[in-house]
Amino acid sequence: MGSHDGEADELPPPPPVPPNIVPIKVDDAGGESPPNKPAKPQRVLRSRPGIGRKGQPIQLYSNHFKVSVRDTDDFFFHYDVKMKYEDDQPVDGKGIGRKVIDKLQQTYHSDLSNKDFAYDGEKSLFTVGALPQVNNEFTVVLEDFSTGKTAANGSAEGNDSPGGGDRKRVRRPYQTKTLKVELSFAAKVPISAIGQVIRGEESENSLEALRVLDIILRQHSAKQGCLLVRQSFFQNNPSNFVDLGGGVMGCRGFHSSFRGTQSGLSLNMDVSTTMIVKPGPVIDFLLSNQKVDHPDRIDWQKAKRALKNLRIKTTPANSEFKISGLSDRNCNEQMFPLKQRNGSNGDCDTVEITVYDYFVKKKGIELRYSGDLPCINVGKPKRPTYFPVELCVLVPLQRYTKALSTLQRSSLVEKSRQKPQERMTVLNDALQHSNYDSDPMLRACGISIASKFTQVEGRVLQAPKLKAANGEDIIPRNGRWNFTNKKLIQTCTVDKWAVVNFSARCDIRNLIRDLMRNASAKGIQMDDPFNVFEENPSMRRAPVSRRVDDMFEQIKSKLPGAPKFLLCLLPERKNCEVYGPWKRKCLAEFGIVTQCLAPTRVNDPYLLNLLMKINAKLGGMNSLLQIEASPTIPLVSKVPTIILGMDVSHGHPGQSDRPSIAAVVSSRQWPLISKYRASVHTQSPRLEMMSSLFKPRGSEDDGLIREALIDFYTSSGKRKPDQVIIFRDGVSESQFTQVINIELDQIIEACKFLDEKWSPKFTVVVAQKNHHTKFFQTGSPDNVPPGTVVDNKVCHPRNFDFYMCAHAGMIGTSRPTHYHVLHDEIGFSADDMQELVHSLSYVYQRSTTAISVVAPICYAHLAAAQIGTFLKFDEMSDASSSQGGHTSVGSAPVPELPRLHEKVRSSMFFC
C-alpha cells in the first residue's frame, strides 16, 4: 500500500466505497507515491451471516465462566513507568520491576490515595481513577538488590563468593539499592469500553480495557509466586510436575484470560503445560541433561550453553544469582585476587588464592567433588564471581525453552493428557483456588466471575458418505471407516520399482510378499520389485550424504533405467538422519516417488496404511466424498473452485537462525476436492506472514500462487478458478487484518499477473488450534462426538467464527478447531461453510479417520515439514561454518530450497 503526501485538497473525490469496506486512513507523512492516488480501501472482517441450523442438537458445557461487569463511569488511568538508579542509569533487570512497584506501594500507600495497581511487570501501570498528581516521582530502597530477596543470613551478593573487590561489600550487614521511580500519565481508558468488547465493537479503548483485565490476572498470579508465561500461570507445587528426562520437567498450570463472546464477557480457563528445568543441585541437572553417570563425563561446553542465564541459590548463604558462565579452569586451579587486612594498621593486601582453597580453608566448607570441575560464574565479564558446582542449586520454576527430543515430546503429551471429566474437576478447583473475586483491582472495576461452566448448545453434523471402488458406499461411524472387503476408488500401478535398505533389520522377502498381497486385495497392481539394494556395511558410519550417494550409485549401476518408485527401509522410526538427504535426492534431483518405513511392527493394517500413502503419491485416490463424485458440493461443484491450504512452519525453539518454511497446497482436477499438490518456499526466520505468494521478476512471477493456479488450469480441463477458498493456519487474531489486506492482495496480484481481466471471488478462512476453549458433554464422561459444531454463546459477538470438532477424541480431551471466516465474496451461509469444513476433514488420503483440521492445512504442514528436512541436511553438512552464526530476524540471506523435479512437482509427495 503506497504512502501519500497527505495534501488532502489535491486528491480527487474518493471512489464509492463498496459495502463491508472501510477506507484506510492516509498517513500525514510525506511519501513517494503520486499525490493523486486514492487511499486503498482496507477490508474489514466478515460479520456473522446467521447461525447454523443443520445437525442433531447436543447440550454441552464450555470452560468459559460468565463475568458480570458493574456499570461505572470510572476510568483506567495508564501511567508510563520509568525506573533509574541513583546515577540515572536505567534499570533493565528482568523481574526487578514487580519488586520495586510492590515496595513503592507499601512505602507510599497513603500518598497514592490508597490506590491499587495493575502493573504489567515492565513499563505500564494502571489504576482505577487518577493518582493524586499527574507526574509522580518516588524514591524506593530495595534490600539485597541482586535478588530482591533478603538472604537467609542477611548477607548480600558476593560476600561468600570469591571475586575481585568484594571485601568492601562484606562489611555491610546487607546490600541496599536506591532507585528512582517515575510514574507519568499516558492515557485514560473508560472501563465502560468493556461493553464495546461484548458488542463486538473493537476499538483501541476496548482492546486496551481487555488488556488491563488480563494484566490484573497476571499480577494476581505473580503475587502468589507463580511463573508467568503470557496468560498461563504455574505454581511451585511438585504435584504439578512430571519428569520428562534430560533434566526437564513438564509443569502443569492454568491459562486464564478474558474474552468478549455472544453471551457477554467471559473468563476462559484451561489447563496449560510448560517445560521447566528440574530444580535441585546443578550437578544432578547436568548429569541428567547429558545422560551421563559421572561428573568426569560431562561435556562442559554443552553445560555452559545449558546453564547460561539460569538462576541458582548458593549454600550456605542461601543467596540467589543468575549464571553468566563457567570458569576457564577447574576449581582447584582457578585463581582470584583476595583482599585481606594486614595486621593492626588496617591496610589491605591482595593475595592470589584458588577458589577451592578459599572455600575449604577460609570458609571451612567441605568440598567433596568440585575440585576437579569448573566453577559456576555468576559475575560480570570483567568481574567474575565464582562458586564451586556442589554449592549451587537450581531454583524452581525456570522455563526450559530449548527444543525437546522426540522422546521428551511424546512423554510430555502422554503425561499431560486428561480425560474430559478430570479436566472439568481440575478447572473447577483451579477457579476456586485462584480466588479472583478477592482481587482488589477486579473489585474496583466492578467485576465478578461466576463459578459455573457456561452451558452451550452444539450440533452434531452427519458424517459425509464416502465412495470406494465399484460404486460401493462407505459410511463412517464415530469419525472412522475401513476398507474391509472394499477396494480403493482409483488405483495406481506400481511397476519399475525397487527396495533400498539402509541397514534396517527385517525379513525383506516376507515384507515384499505381504505388501504385494495387500496391494492386490485393494486393487493396486504391484509388480515384483526389480531388485533389493542393501547398504554396504562399511558405509554405516560414513557421513549421511555419502551413504545416500553410495546407494544411488548402486541403483544406477544395476537398474536398466530410472525407477518410478523406491521403497526405503530405515533403521529408526523417528529422526533418522538418512531421511532428509534421501528425500531430497529422490524428489529434487531424480524425480522419483519414494516411501520410507522403519519395519519394526509390520502387520496388515500397517501395510494398508503404507499402501494408501503409496497410492496417493503415485496419482491414485483411496476414497472420494459422495458429494464430490456426484458432484453436489454447495457453491463449489457448480463453479470452478480452487481450495488453498497455507501454513508457515518455524524451527524449534533455540533454532533462531533457521529459515521459516511457507507452504501452499492447492486442489487440482476440479470438481474434486480430495486431490492436492504443494509448493514450498523459505522465508526469514520467525516471519509469520507469507512473503513469497507473489514474487515478480521481470516478466515472470516466481511466487507460490502462480504454480497453483497454472496447475489447476491444466488439470481442470483448461478452466480458470472463478472462486478461490483459502484456508490459512497459524495466525493469531491480531494478524487477521494483515491476512486479508496484505496476503490476500498478493494472491490477487498473482491472479492479475496471469490475466489482468480475471477477477475470481475470494473466501479466506483461518483455522486456529492454539486456543483454550474446550467442550464437555453434559450427560456423559466421553469426549464430544465427531462432527460437533458450536457457533453460539462462546463465539465472537459479531464476526463469522465457529468451533468444529470433526474428529473422534480417543485420548485426553478433544481440542476443537476454531475457524474464522475473515472474508467471503462467495457468499457462504453458516451451514454451507460448516458443512464444507466438515467434509474437508474426511478427504485426508493418509488415514481412514476424520481429522481435526481441514485436509489442505494438514497437507501444508506435511509439505513444509518434509521439505524442511532438506534444510536440516544442509545445516548438518555445513555445520562447521554455521557454528555460532545466530542471526536476528531477516538479517541474513535466506537459503533457497531446491525445486522439486518436474516429474513429482504435481504429485502428493507429502502424503
QUISUL-V210825 format. One record per helix or strand of 3 or more residues. SS is the DSSP state (A for helix, B for strand). FROM is the first residue (numbers start at 1). LEN is the number of residues. If there is no record, write none. Layout:
SS|FROM|LEN / SS|FROM|LEN
This chain:
A|8|3 / B|21|3 / B|41|3 / B|56|14 / B|75|11 / A|96|12 / B|124|5 / B|135|9 / A|167|4 / B|176|15 / A|191|9 / A|204|20 / B|227|3 / B|232|3 / A|238|3 / B|241|5 / B|248|14 / B|264|14 / A|282|8 / A|295|3 / A|300|8 / B|311|4 / B|319|4 / B|325|6 / B|335|8 / B|347|8 / A|355|8 / A|370|3 / B|374|4 / B|385|3 / A|389|3 / B|392|3 / A|406|10 / A|420|15 / A|436|3 / A|440|5 / B|447|14 / A|469|3 / B|497|5 / A|508|14 / B|532|3 / A|537|3 / A|544|15 / B|565|5 / A|578|13 / B|593|5 / A|604|14 / A|626|5 / B|641|9 / B|660|8 / B|676|8 / A|704|12 / B|723|7 / A|733|22 / B|761|8 / B|775|3 / B|788|3 / B|801|5 / B|817|8 / A|830|11 / A|855|23 / A|879|4
